[in-house]
Amino acid sequence: MLPILYSFRRCPYAIRARLALCQAGVAVALREVVLSRKPAEMLAASPAGTVPVLQLASGEVIAQSLDIMRWALVQRDTDSWLARGDTPEQRALMATCDGAFKHALDRYKYAERHPERSAQAWRDGAVACLIQPLEQRLTQAAQLGGDQPGLADATIFPFVRQFAAVDAAWWTASPWIATRRWHDHWSGSALMAACMPKLAPWQPGAPVTVFPP
Ligand SMILES: N[C@@H](CCC(=O)N[C@@H](CS)C(=O)NCC(=O)O)C(=O)O
């Protein structure tokens, strides 16, 4: 029996999990979830109700995206994503991504719900905590750990993708040239294309969708 991945196509946490599964070539049964109608099977496995959720054949459940990435890459890491992308410095960038950057990103994206600051102020905060440090690193090398991609790139990229999409015209004209190049590389990659299948929401009895395809 294949492990089951409950996932939501556009969720950045789910995208990073699918990127690592795809990179590792570890097959799962992919179940697309509608967040407003989470399947009872998913909630039984992980009452927290966030995606992604990976349910192994043993019954073990992995409910954090980074843990799913590591679980996949430990099995097969031909391009050394773990060795290249899991240094203390890159761990700090990943923590900033999931912490301060995600906080500012959510408020920049839904600024009307957070009127205590302007959208631009939320965006400035996001730039200061993550985009500037990324730019500094990516000016020196194409990826965060050197010339080749690693865990940190795949972990952070889906969130920068979301950030860039909030105001695409601003992003395209922004001074973050190296980060934009890195973003465009990942956006246009074969890996990313393979990770974004459009699926109907899963329901009990539906045929198995094997991922990666
Ligand atoms: N720490 C979790 C966070 C996952 C998360 O928050 N996912 C969002 C979707 S992007 C979610 O499922 N939110 C619950 C909801 O919207 O009901 C992880 O890394 O997997």
The ligand as an SDF file (V2000), in Angstrom:
LIG
                    3D

 20 19  0  0  0  0  0  0  0  0999 V2000
    3.2570   23.6930    9.9970 N   0  0  0  0  0  0  0  0  0  0  0  0
    2.4290   23.1030    8.9830 C   0  0  0  0  0  0  0  0  0  0  0  0
    1.5260   24.1690    8.4060 C   0  0  0  0  0  0  0  0  0  0  0  0
    0.5930   23.6960    7.3100 C   0  0  0  0  0  0  0  0  0  0  0  0
   -0.5310   24.6920    7.0310 C   0  0  0  0  0  0  0  0  0  0  0  0
   -0.7640   25.6320    7.8150 O   0  0  0  0  0  0  0  0  0  0  0  0
   -1.2600   24.4990    5.9250 N   0  0  0  0  0  0  0  0  0  0  0  0
   -2.4280   25.3170    5.6590 C   0  0  0  0  0  0  0  0  0  0  0  0
   -2.7500   25.4300    4.1910 C   0  0  0  0  0  0  0  0  0  0  0  0
   -1.5590   26.3640    3.2910 S   0  0  0  0  0  0  0  0  0  0  0  0
   -3.6380   24.6460    6.2760 C   0  0  0  0  0  0  0  0  0  0  0  0
   -3.7980   23.4560    6.1300 O   0  0  0  0  0  0  0  0  0  0  0  0
   -4.4860   25.4090    6.9690 N   0  0  0  0  0  0  0  0  0  0  0  0
   -5.6730   24.8570    7.5710 C   0  0  0  0  0  0  0  0  0  0  0  0
   -6.9230   25.4300    7.0190 C   0  0  0  0  0  0  0  0  0  0  0  0
   -6.8690   26.3340    6.1740 O   0  0  0  0  0  0  0  0  0  0  0  0
   -7.9910   24.9620    7.4230 O   0  0  0  0  0  0  0  0  0  0  0  0
    3.3200   22.4310    7.9330 C   0  0  0  0  0  0  0  0  0  0  0  0
    4.4780   22.8290    7.8020 O   0  0  0  0  0  0  0  0  0  0  0  0
    2.8790   21.4910    7.2670 O   0  0  0  0  0  0  0  0  0  0  0  0
  1  2  1  0
  2  3  1  0
  2 18  1  0
  3  4  1  0
  4  5  1  0
  5  6  2  0
  5  7  1  0
  7  8  1  0
  8  9  1  0
  8 11  1  0
  9 10  1  0
 11 12  2  0
 11 13  1  0
 13 14  1  0
 14 15  1  0
 15 16  2  0
 15 17  1  0
 18 19  2  0
 18 20  1  0
M  END
$$$$
